[in-house]
Amino acid sequence: AFASMYGNTEKMADYLARLIAERGVKNIRIFDVSKTHVSFIINEIWKYKGVILGSSAYNAGMHPMMQHLCHELEGLNPKNKNYALFGSYSWSGGGVKSLISFADKMTWNKVAEPFEIMGVPDSSKMGGLSEIADNIL
């Protein structure tokens, strides 16, 4: 699931999904939290072992719709999830930092270090997503 303001985090999510698919994973679900109600996203999270969350920075925190998803997940606390985090920012950041704070409250298994890009993602900047793709399997 991702939250993007200007499309940068969405590009990262699409690129990451492609990397995961190239590694043979077939059941990949991508959700834009601004377009899909949180209840549908949570329903899918219950079904799968791997969860990847991505957020753009918004007022030195995470995107409000991602914050809403994280709040709901915190209350439900689904168990036995492997997770990874990513995001983008333009000024001072905060989206990934807020995702890390959320993840620290969960009992999930971190499979890769959080990855963050400043500005517009391009192929020269997205190499860190490979660690996520390699380890979320």
Secondary structure by P-SEA (a helix, b strand, c coil): ccccccaaaaaaaaaaaaaaaaacccbbbbbccccccaaaaaaaaaaccbbbbbbccccccccaaaaaaaaaaaaaccccccccccccccccccaaaaaaaaaaaccccccccbbbbcccccccccccaaaaaaccc
